[in-house]
Amino acid sequence: MNSKKSLQSTKTPNYSRIFRFIYQQGKISKQEIAANLDLSLPTVSQNLQRLQKNKLITTDGKFESSIGRRATAYSVAARSKVSLGLEVFAKQANLSALDLNGQEIATDTLKIQYQNSDVYFKKLCDWILAFSTHHKISTARILHLGIGVQGLISHDGQKVLYGKILASTGLTTEVFSRHLPYPVSFYHDADCVAVAEQFLTHSNQDTTYLSIGEHLGTAMMINNRIYSGENGRSGTMEHITLNTHSDRQCYCGRYGCIETYCSISSLLNADENLDDFMAQLAAGDLSITQRWNDYLNHLAEASITCICFSTTGWSSPAN
């Protein structure tokens, strides 16, 4: 019994390593996999068979060779599995489907007012199911639904620990999973942006991200992973105090947070939208230009503050 467990434990890492290596290389031969991962050819062959059986990889032609038989090329079967990503905002929700290579298959937006009610979550889930049906994405192909929310998330991704913007503190994935037939997890929206940037730029550097939108989001990546801290509150640099004498109140309840100086909400007046603001800026409106320059100055100061935060380990009072 113990020997079987031991054998299984050695198989799984090689299975994952081989799949990840094929994904990174795009197209590669069995011989190259064995040489680069320091694995025997029988081990590689066995795992390639398992990956093909699970429809995660496919043969992709032959490599050119001047001597001997041409080696078979393997690549990821990108469309065999799909992940769904949902962004939840106060007045709308955005949905995307991605293949195994991270390429977008389809996307849609639903205008809907956020509510902490089963009626709202049922309507959202019905829309997700209809989206999958419309784009012919079967349930069997869907690996997971990841939901980006404006809030801090538990380590297991199943609960919103702090969601002041949408008043979603304490929300669990059960409100979605009761209506959907696949796994569901929450993610801090700023963390999603950081991971996406790392993925698209193929970067493995330790990095601090500042995401600018209606509200600010910040995240730190260390050793190519999101650093969330012991309580899931690392990276909330938007709540560092930029001005201790400020009269600008943040949604967190404090005054003078970076959020109140550098978010798009802090730039625009209540009756403005960003497109109109930029049009007036391009037209040379003096009051708009002054407001824009003030915003850029605040953003520059905030960027320096965030860098100091991430390199010195300051602790934000909001945490």
FENNOR-V758636 format. One line per field, one symbol per residue. psi: psi as a letter, one per 30 degrees, with the letter a starting at -180 (. if undefined). A space follows every 10 residues. Layout:
# FENNOR-V758636
psi->???
This chain:
# FENNOR-V758636
psi->eeeeeeeeff eeeeeeeeee eeeefeklle eeeeeeghll eeeeeeeeee eeeghfllkh akkkkfkakk kkkklkiege lkkkkkkkle glkkklkkaf ggkkelllkk jkkkkilfee eeeeeeeeee eeeeghjlef fjeljkjkli lkklffgfkj ejieeghgkf klfffefffk glkkklkkee eeeeeeeeee fhkgkkkkkj kkaellkllk kkhglkjfle gggkfhffgk kejfglgjkl ffflkgleef ffleefekle glleeeeeee effgkeeeee eeeeeeeeee eeeeeeeeef ffhlkkff.
